[in-house]
Each structure stands twice: as C-alpha cells, then as structure tokens.
Amino acid sequence: MRSLRSAERREGGCALSHFAMTGAVAAVMAVLAVSTPVKADSKDGIFPSADQVGGQVFPSGLKPGDAFPVDIGVYDEDAKKVDFGSVIKGKKTLVTFFISAAPASVAELGKINEIAEKTKGTQVVFLNADTVGVALMGGPGAAIAETGRTLGVIKRESKINTPMFVAPNDALDPKGLSNRLGFRGLPTSYLVSADGKVEKVFVGQHAWQPGDI
C-alpha cells in the first residue's frame, strides 16, 4: 500500500509538473502573441480575392506587347524616391525583380550582370521586390533604408556594377507590385524596348545567352 501511495504521489507530482510546464508555455505564447505581429504586410493579412485583382486569383501578368508601367514606387540605395520612368525612358532595358532573402535569386543577378557586360545597346536594372521586416524598425520607411543598405552589400559581395533599386511589394495588396505586374516567381525579368513595350519575359533561373537581351 505504501508503495502504491508513493507511486500515486510520484504520478501526481509528474502531473503537476506537466500542468505547470503547460501553463508556462501558454504564458510565453501569450506574450509572443502580443509582441509579435500575427498579420501579414497588408491590413487584413489575407490574399486578395479574384475580383480584387481583375477576376483571377493569380493575375496573368505582363505579356510581350504590353506597356511596362513606369509609375511604380522605386527607391535607390540611399532610400531616396526615384523616377523610374526616367531610368528606362528611351533605353532598351532588362528589368529584373529579385528577392534578397533567396540565395538563388541573388545568384541569378551575377549571371545577368555577366551577360550584360557582353551585350551592347541594352541596359540592366535590378529591383529588389522585398523589404526587410518592419515591426521592430520603425515602419516601412526604415525598412526601405535598411533594404537599400542590403543592396550595397549584395553589390560588393557579388561584384555587381548594375544599378539596383528597392521596389517594395505587398503581395497581399490587390494594387501591390506583384499583383499589378502579375509575377509570382522571383527572379522575374522583363526585356523592355526603348519605346516602353515588353518584348520578353523570363521567370526563374535562366541559361542566359547574348541574344536573350
């Protein structure tokens, strides 16, 4: 009987410890829930509906022959707003959107930079379509500045001399860059003619050849 009661006390102690641990974990999770944003970048944290993006959940996107929009929000490495239209106006341009958080996406920039150095008549610009987290940094303005510094690091480490810009994108906003242009995979490159029309679209990694651009 004594051993049975001892076992019960041991089991009760284990149960108490388990409940205590469960309560501690719950308390920690509650704190995290308060201090860590649960929503995504847009207001409600929900992907836009098909109606919001023109009748399709995933917009078909820019195609050859379409005019490339030049009124997109673009910032230089010093977080200063840039008139993107003036950057590509009258110039045949390969516009490449990438994400700095993905090594494969960054590696593609080096490949494009190499082919650009061998190609005359086409300029290349890189647009970083993501920004670093903003919750602990003072909002979107701080994120753009920090992302601009990240571009400088990428250029130095990858030995890239191609112009780079920050193009903030909110994939959950129907008017966000990726929904407006219709790209999902990164990198995505658009070859834009001197008169502003899309000539070619390249999605993902590509075996670049001089004739591509």
N, C-alpha and C positions, 0 to 999 in steps of 0.2 A: 504493500500500500504506500509506504514511504517513497519507494522508487517511482511509483505511478504519479504521486503528487509532485515529486521533483521534476518528472518529465513534463507534467502539466505546467509547472512554473516556467520551465525552460521554453515550452511552446508558447506560453503567454508572453514571455519576455521577447521571443522572436517576433510574435505578432505585434507587440507594442513597438519594437524597433522598426518593423516594416511600416506601421502606420506613421511613426514619427518621420521616417525617411520619405514616405509618400507625401506627408504634409510639407516637409521641407522643399521637396521638388516642386510641389504645387505653388509654394510661396515664391520660389525662384522664377517659375514660369509666369506667375502673375506680374512680377517686377519686370521681366523681359517684355511681356505683352504691353506694359505701359510705356517702357522706354524705347522699344523697337517698333518702328512703323510696320503695320501689317499690310497696308495697301501698297499698290504699285505706284508708278510715277503719276498717272493721271488721277483725277479726283475720286473716282469710284473703284478703281483697281480692276475694272472689267474690260475685256476686249470689246471694241466697238461692234455693233450689230451690222448685218449685211446692208440694211437700209442706210446706216450712217456712212458707209464707205462706197455708196453708189450701187447697191444691190448685190454685192458679192462679199463674202466673209474675207476673202483674200483678193484685193483688187488685182486686175490683170496687169496693171503697171504700164510704164512707158514702153513703146514699141518703135522700131525703125520708122521714121517718117514723122513721129510726134515732135512737137516743140519741147525742148528741155526748159523747165521753169528756172528762171534766174532770180526770183524773189525769195529764195529760201534763206533762212537765217544762218549766217556763216560768220565765224569769228577767227581771228588769227591767233598765233601762239601767245600773244600778249592780252588775249581776251577782248580785243577791240573788234567791233562790228565791221564787217567787210561787205562792200557792194559786189556780190558775186557776179552780177551781170558784167561789170567792168573787167572782171578777171578773165572771162571767157569770150567776151564780145569780139566778133570778127576773127576768132582764132579756132582752128580745129583743135579740139581738146578731148583728152580721155579723162573723164571724171570718175574717180574710184572712191566708193564708200567702203569703209572698213570698220572694224571694231578693235580697239587697242587691247581689250582683255583677252583676245583669242590669238595665240601664237601663230597659228596657221594663217590667219588674216594678215597679221603684220609681216610674216614671211613673204606673202604674195607681193607686198609693196616693193621689196628688194628686187623681185623678178621683173616687175613692171618698170622699175627705175632703170634696170639694165637695158631693157628693150627701148626705153625712151631715149637713152643716151645714144642709141644706134639709129634712131629714126629722126629724120628732119621734117619739119613742117607740122608737127603735132606736139602740143604742149600737154603735160600731165599734171593734174592736181589731185591730192588725196584729201578726202573728207572723213574725219572720224565721227561716225554716226552714233557714238555712245558717249556718255559722260560719267565721271566717277561719282560715287554715292554722295548725296547732298544732305542727308539727315543730320550729320554731325559737323557740317562745314559751313553752315550759314546760308543755305539756299542755292538756287540754280546759278546765280552769279559767281559764287565761289567755286562751284563745280566746273564752270567753263574755264575759269582761270587755272584751276588745278589740271584740267584736261589739256589745256594749252601747254603747260609745263611738261606733261607726259609726251606730247608730240615732240618737244625738243629732245627728250631722252631717246625716243624712237629714232629720230633723225641721226643723232650722234652714234647710237649703238649699231644701227643698220647702215651707217654711212650713206644716207639718202639725202640728196640735194633738191628733191622735188618739193614744191610748195605744199604745205599741209595746213588744213583748217579744221576747226571744230564745227560740226553741224549737229546740234542737239536734236535728238529724236525721241519722241514718246510714242511707242508702238501701240499704246492703249488709247491714244487720241485719234479720232477719225481724221483730223487735219494734220496729224503727225507726219514727219518726213517719209517714213517707210510706207505709210498708208497712201500718202499723196503720190509718191513715185511708184509704189507697188513693188518694192523689193522686200524679200524675206531673207535670202541667204546673203551673208557677207564674207568676203568682199563681193560687191557688185559694181561693175564698171560700165559706163555709158560713153561710147565714142560719139562726140557731138561735132557736127560740121561747123564751119565758120559762120554759117547763117543760122545757127542755133537749133538744127534738127538732129534728132537721134539717128545715127547711122547703124550702130551695132550695140548689142547688149551682151556682156559677159558676166555670168553668175558663178561664183565659187572660184576654185583654183583653176588655172588655165596654163597650157603649154604655149607661152607667148612666142609669136613669130613676128619678124619685122613687118610683114604685110597686114598684121592684125590692126595696127594703128597708123 
